[in-house]
Each structure stands twice: as structure tokens, then as C-alpha cells.
Amino acid sequence: MTPSAAEAKMAEPTENRFSTIFNSSRSKTSKIEMAVALLRVMLDKPENPPLAAAWANALQTFGDDQLASSFAAAALTSKGWPTLSDITEPILEAEYASDFSWLIAGLRKHGAEWRERPAIYGDRYHKPGAGMDDWEDGPLKEPAVPAPDIPLRLREVLARIGAGQHAAGLAELNRHPLANGYYADSGEAARTRVAIEREFHTAWMAVRKREVVGSN
């Protein structure tokens, strides 16, 4: 079927039309169906209303910016009609990378015990006339940093890699070289890094995909 004039105009490459769609005030279902229609025009594929409805239902849980970016990438890179996972996997991988980086940064700051990082002061000193054991802290360099709450999703992921205990999962993830301030690209440390990342990625995907399925 020949695309309508309105659909053809939607496909003009003058701007990210997917962002225009997802930034609108329409319902999430309507926005996804419109994005599917635009993608169909851009990839020169026939109409498929059942598929548009199915995608609209399956993608409800994702954010508008996430969907706009993923649809735009699919339009630029797909040689045929993309699968639903071609839309969702880039979103999930970006979420995973963000969660993983957040935990690694937290471990570097709060340790495997996930405790408040104490304040850092300058060198201790004696006030004039003070006794030998009367020391004063130097000026405050960095205030104490409370350990943030770990989101439920990440607690579940940590429990998966920690034999049911998220504290054990933190200890396992703390073995990652980046948690200790260095990057390993060879040797035993590199093998440890790869193994931990693979295990964490598998656990994270299982938890996140369960969330997606449960929301539909």
C-alpha cells in the first residue's frame, strides 16, 4: 500500500520525528503506534495493525526518551523489519550500564560494607598551649558521605550473585578491579573482571526482564 501524504511527511529527515512523537501529549499507546507507523514508512514496509498494537502493549514500561532513541536507531540501522528485541535490547543495555556503573562507583566510595564514608580533614595539629595528647582535627576537606539506599532491583540482582544475600553480592562485586580503583585488561585480574561482569549482567537482565513482563 502506498504511504499517505501525511505518512510521507512524517518520514522527512529534517528532524528526529520519533522525538516529536514521544514528546507529544498523546497517550503512550498512541505514541508507540505512531512510531511503528513512522518506522514502517521509513523502512518501506506494509501496514500491520496487529503488530503495532502488540508493540504498543509490550513497550509501555519504557520511557519516552528511551523509545524515541531506540526507534530512531532502528530506522537508521535496520536492513529489514526489526524485531521487538531490536527496540528493547539497546534500552536494557543502557539501563544495565548505568546501574552497573552506579554500584561500582558506590563500592569505591562506601566499600563492600556499604557504609558512610567519613569526613576527611586536614592534618591534625596542637593548639598553642595544648597538652601533648590534645590534638585538633585540621580543616574539613570533604564532608561525610552517607551510603545511599540501594534500589530494590539492584538488591535483587546482588542477591542473585550472592547466593540469596545482597551483602554477599556486594562482596562479590567488590572483587571487580574497577571497584578498587584500577582497570585490568590482561592477566588474572582481567579474567576476574570478565567473569564478574558476565555474572552480574545475566542476573541484571533476568530481574529487569521480569519487571518488563510483569508490567504488561
KOLDRENPA-624660 format. One record per residue (C-alpha): residue in one letter; residue number from 0; x, y, z. Coordinates in Angstrom, 3 decimals, padded with zeros to 6 digits. Layout:
   residuo   num         c1         c2         c3
         A   NUM          X          Y          Z
...
This chain:
   residuo   num         c1         c2         c3
         M     0    000.000    000.000    000.000
         T     1    001.322    003.448   -000.931
         P     2    002.050    005.618    002.132
         S     3   -000.276    008.559    002.618
         A     4    000.982    012.119    002.158
         A     5    000.881    012.613    005.934
         E     6    002.954    009.486    006.497
         A     7    005.439    010.519    003.848
         K     8    005.854    013.905    005.509
         M     9    006.445    012.161    008.831
         A    10    009.391    010.373    007.231
         E    11    011.179    013.549    006.115
         P    12    014.719    013.525    007.603
         T    13    014.676    017.173    008.688
         E    14    014.341    016.323    012.383
         N    15    014.039    013.378    014.721
         R    16    010.378    012.690    014.125
         F    17    010.386    009.970    016.769
         S    18    011.277    012.550    019.413
         T    19    008.439    014.721    018.152
         I    20    006.046    011.805    018.547
         F    21    007.204    010.770    022.003
         N    22    007.369    014.334    023.313
         S    23    003.719    014.873    022.457
         S    24    000.864    014.783    024.968
         R    25   -000.763    011.734    023.379
         S    26   -001.233    008.505    025.293
         K    27    001.715    006.115    025.449
         T    28   -000.226    003.612    023.318
         S    29   -000.914    006.208    020.635
         K    30    002.703    007.374    020.603
         I    31    004.063    003.860    020.152
         E    32    001.575    003.077    017.387
         M    33    002.551    006.299    015.612
         A    34    006.244    005.410    015.994
         V    35    005.587    001.990    014.485
         A    36    003.749    003.664    011.574
         L    37    006.647    006.066    011.005
         L    38    009.159    003.232    011.164
         R    39    007.056    001.301    008.626
         V    40    007.162    004.249    006.232
         M    41    010.905    004.799    006.673
         L    42    011.664    001.103    006.075
         D    43    009.072    000.807    003.280
         K    44    007.103   -001.986    004.931
         P    45    003.367   -002.798    004.635
         E    46    000.823   -001.920    007.263
         N    47    000.483   -004.359    010.147
         P    48   -002.060   -003.117    012.714
         P    49   -001.857   -006.229    014.937
         L    50    001.910   -005.785    015.232
         A    51    001.543   -002.095    016.099
         A    52   -000.981   -002.957    018.809
         A    53    001.255   -005.707    020.191
         W    54    004.281   -003.397    020.319
         A    55    002.210   -000.682    021.981
         N    56    001.307   -003.131    024.736
         A    57    004.805   -004.574    025.158
         L    58    006.670   -001.240    025.278
         Q    59    004.508    000.583    027.829
         T    60    007.062    000.291    030.621
         F    61    009.837    002.180    028.829
         G    62    010.368    005.922    028.947
         D    63    009.542    008.259    026.073
         D    64    013.149    009.368    025.560
         Q    65    014.331    005.760    025.600
         L    66    011.797    004.753    022.957
         A    67    012.468    007.769    020.750
         S    68    016.184    006.972    020.708
         S    69    015.694    003.262    020.102
         F    70    013.166    003.718    017.294
         A    71    015.447    006.271    015.627
         A    72    018.391    003.862    015.825
         A    73    016.285    001.055    014.350
         A    74    015.230    003.300    011.470
         L    75    018.859    004.073    010.659
         T    76    020.385    000.619    011.095
         S    77    017.741   -001.990    010.251
         K    78    018.037   -003.758    006.899
         G    79    014.646   -005.409    007.337
         W    80    011.816   -005.045    009.797
         P    81    013.324   -005.046    013.306
         T    82    012.247   -007.484    015.958
         L    83    010.814   -006.222    019.224
         S    84    014.112   -007.082    020.895
         D    85    015.892   -004.754    018.448
         I    86    013.941   -001.963    020.126
         T    87    014.220   -003.139    023.725
         E    88    017.764   -004.503    023.927
         P    89    019.529   -001.143    023.420
         I    90    017.338    000.331    026.146
         L    91    018.048   -002.523    028.533
         E    92    021.779   -002.444    027.835
         A    93    021.904    001.290    028.555
         E    94    019.996    000.773    031.811
         Y    95    022.335   -002.069    032.752
         A    96    025.430    000.018    032.101
         S    97    024.039    002.840    034.242
         D    98    023.161    000.517    037.146
         F    99    026.490   -001.293    036.988
         S   100    028.464    001.965    036.941
         W   101    026.424    003.295    039.879
         L   102    027.210    000.251    042.004
         I   103    030.893    000.236    041.100
         A   104    031.183    003.934    041.971
         G   105    029.354    003.247    045.235
         L   106    031.716    000.434    046.135
         R   107    034.715    002.667    045.543
         K   108    033.229    005.241    047.891
         H   109    031.479    003.107    050.525
         G   110    033.209   -000.276    050.344
         A   111    031.666   -003.729    050.340
         E   112    030.048   -002.946    053.723
         W   113    028.209   -000.033    052.038
         R   114    028.854    002.312    054.948
         E   115    029.005    006.075    055.239
         R   116    032.281    007.458    054.035
         P   117    033.659    009.515    056.962
         A   118    034.600    013.146    056.605
         I   119    038.150    013.916    055.525
         Y   120    040.105    016.509    057.477
         G   121    043.493    018.122    057.084
         D   122    046.486    017.165    059.222
         R   123    045.844    017.176    062.973
         Y   124    047.614    019.834    064.996
         H   125    048.203    021.193    068.521
         K   126    046.642    024.432    069.591
         P   127    049.117    026.765    071.312
         G   128    049.457    025.721    074.937
         A   129    047.655    022.407    074.445
         G   130    048.901    019.248    076.103
         M   131    050.867    016.624    074.225
         D   132    047.757    014.471    073.787
         D   133    045.378    017.297    072.898
         W   134    045.106    017.174    069.139
         E   135    042.703    019.104    066.902
         D   136    041.474    017.979    063.532
         G   137    042.666    020.013    060.584
         P   138    040.225    021.924    058.344
         L   139    037.436    019.927    056.732
         K   140    038.417    018.844    053.217
         E   141    035.463    016.654    052.330
         P   142    032.240    016.153    054.319
         A   143    030.969    012.717    055.271
         V   144    029.019    010.969    052.510
         P   145    026.098    008.781    053.658
         A   146    025.731    005.491    051.798
         P   147    022.680    005.768    049.518
         D   148    019.870    003.253    049.593
         I   149    020.358    000.504    047.041
         P   150    017.270    000.278    044.793
         L   151    015.178   -002.863    045.058
         R   152    016.113   -004.010    041.563
         L   153    019.807   -003.916    042.380
         R   154    019.274   -005.581    045.742
         E   155    017.604   -008.459    043.897
         V   156    020.448   -008.634    041.389
         L   157    023.031   -008.657    044.171
         A   158    021.116   -011.410    045.955
         R   159    021.246   -013.499    042.780
         I   160    025.017   -013.285    042.547
         G   161    025.411   -013.605    046.319
         A   162    023.596   -016.898    046.923
         G   163    020.489   -015.149    048.182
         Q   164    022.203   -012.401    050.203
         H   165    022.649   -008.937    048.739
         A   166    025.543   -008.276    051.163
         A   167    027.342   -011.304    049.732
         G   168    026.590   -009.976    046.274
         L   169    028.226   -006.671    047.167
         A   170    031.296   -008.537    048.381
         E   171    031.428   -010.474    045.118
         L   172    031.051   -007.336    043.004
         N   173    033.716   -005.636    045.134
         R   174    036.221   -008.086    043.643
         H   175    035.877   -006.231    040.332
         P   176    039.081   -004.275    039.614
         L   177    037.177   -001.028    038.985
         A   178    035.679   -001.233    042.470
         N   179    039.218   -000.964    043.763
         G   180    040.309    001.872    041.536
         Y   181    042.084    000.262    038.613
         Y   182    041.313   -001.213    035.190
         A   183    042.555   -004.660    034.271
         D   184    042.952   -005.643    030.630
         S   185    045.200   -008.683    030.979
         G   186    046.045   -011.491    033.369
         E   187    044.082   -012.872    036.288
         A   188    042.508   -009.527    037.169
         A   189    041.103   -009.229    033.648
         R   190    039.630   -012.722    033.850
         T   191    038.053   -011.809    037.184
         R   192    036.603   -008.642    035.673
         V   193    035.077   -010.505    032.734
         A   194    033.617   -013.267    034.927
         I   195    032.043   -010.814    037.380
         E   196    030.593   -008.649    034.624
         R   197    029.140   -011.682    032.856
         E   198    027.510   -012.964    036.051
         F   199    026.159   -009.553    037.013
         H   200    024.840   -008.900    033.501
         T   201    022.980   -012.223    033.433
         A   202    021.415   -011.587    036.838
         W   203    020.505   -007.994    035.988
         M   204    018.823   -008.968    032.719
         A   205    016.804   -011.682    034.435
         V   206    015.499   -009.256    037.068
         R   207    014.831   -006.407    034.619
         K   208    013.052   -008.596    032.059
         R   209    010.858   -009.974    034.815
         E   210    009.909   -006.386    035.643
         V   211    009.053   -005.718    031.992
         V   212    006.934   -008.856    031.660
         G   213    005.207   -008.191    034.972
         S   214    004.228   -004.687    033.928
         N   215    002.347   -005.874    030.850
